[in-house]
Every structure is written in C-alpha cells, then in structure tokens.
Amino acid sequence: MSNGPKAESAPAPEQATGGYADCSDRRALIDNFIRKVKDAPQGRKITRTDIWTVAGYTDATEFQRFQRNDPRATESATGNFTRLLKLTPEEFIKNLRALTAK
C-alpha cells in the first residue's frame, strides 16, 4: 500500500525567516513599548531612534540587529535594549529628557 509522494513540509520558522525565529516578537515588543510610552500619563510619542539613543548608541546598527534578532547582535547590545524595554514610561521619558537637555 503506497501513500503516494510525500508532501513537502513547511520550513521551520528559523528557516522561513532566515534564522530570525522571534524577529516579529522583538519588533512587537518594541511597538508595544512605544505605544505604552505614548499612552502613559505625561507620556509622549517616541520613535525607534529615541530608543537606541537612550540606550547610548550613536547609530541604529545594533538596534536594527537586536530588533530582527540578527546573530551578529552583540550580547551587550541585546542586554542594553532588553533592559531599556523594561523601563517604565516615566523612567524612559526622564532618560530621554536628560539626553535632550545636554
């Protein structure tokens, strides 16, 4: 009894996204953080640029790598952005204001 030709299975998420399995999760995490800061009392609209600036970076490269879960993202950058995304909106805005006051 033959089952016929085997159907190809869908690629694993890691293969389908070029090795970046939780890319959408990190992007969603960042989107949620931006929304949370905007909706907070005394909140304000922020951008991704604000996030990597508050994290202490002068260009977006490490943030972009973190966001897409690129294997080239450094452990320190991953730690910096993860820590920053755990801040309360008030703490983030305070840090952002401190940078823009300079």
C-alpha positions in Angstrom: 0.0 0.0 0.0 1.6 3.2 -1.1 0.8 6.6 0.4 1.9 8.4 -2.7 4.6 11.0 -2.9 5.4 12.7 0.3 4.3 16.3 0.5 7.0 18.7 1.5 6.5 20.1 4.9 6.6 23.8 5.6 10.0 25.1 6.6 10.8 25.5 10.2 10.3 29.1 11.5 14.1 29.6 11.7 14.4 28.6 8.0 11.4 30.6 6.8 12.8 33.8 8.4 16.5 33.3 7.6 17.4 32.2 11.2 15.5 35.0 12.9 12.7 33.0 14.5 11.5 35.6 17.0 12.0 38.6 14.8 8.3 39.6 14.9 8.3 39.1 18.7 11.0 41.7 19.2 9.5 44.1 16.8 6.2 43.7 18.5 7.8 44.2 21.9 9.3 47.5 20.6 6.0 48.5 19.1 4.2 47.8 22.4 6.8 49.8 24.3 6.4 52.8 22.0 2.6 52.6 22.5 3.0 52.2 26.3 5.1 55.4 26.5 2.7 57.3 24.3 -0.4 56.2 26.3 1.2 56.8 29.7 0.1 59.8 31.8 2.5 62.6 30.9 3.5 60.3 28.0 4.8 61.4 24.6 5.2 60.0 21.2 8.6 58.4 20.8 10.4 56.8 17.9 12.8 53.9 17.5 15.6 56.5 17.2 14.7 57.6 20.7 15.1 54.1 21.9 18.6 53.5 20.5 19.7 57.0 21.5 18.6 56.5 25.2 20.4 53.1 25.1 23.6 55.1 24.4 24.1 54.3 20.7 25.1 56.9 18.1 23.8 54.9 15.1 21.0 52.4 14.6 23.0 49.4 13.6 23.0 47.5 16.9 19.3 48.3 17.4 18.4 47.1 14.0 20.3 43.8 14.6 18.6 43.4 18.0 15.2 44.1 16.5 15.5 41.5 13.8 17.3 39.0 16.2 20.3 39.0 14.0 23.0 36.6 15.1 25.5 39.4 14.7 23.8 41.4 17.5 26.2 41.6 20.4 25.3 40.3 23.9 25.9 43.7 25.4 23.5 45.4 22.9 20.9 42.7 23.5 21.2 43.3 27.2 21.1 47.1 26.8 17.9 47.1 24.7 16.2 44.4 26.8 16.9 46.4 30.0 15.7 49.6 28.4 12.4 48.0 27.2 11.7 47.0 30.8 11.8 50.6 32.0 8.6 52.3 32.9 7.4 55.1 30.6 8.2 57.7 33.2 11.8 56.3 33.6 12.3 56.3 29.8 11.0 59.8 29.3 13.2 61.0 32.2 16.3 59.4 30.5 15.2 60.9 27.1 14.8 64.4 28.6 18.2 64.1 30.2 19.8 63.4 26.8 18.0 66.2 25.0 18.8 68.7 27.7 22.5 68.4 27.0 
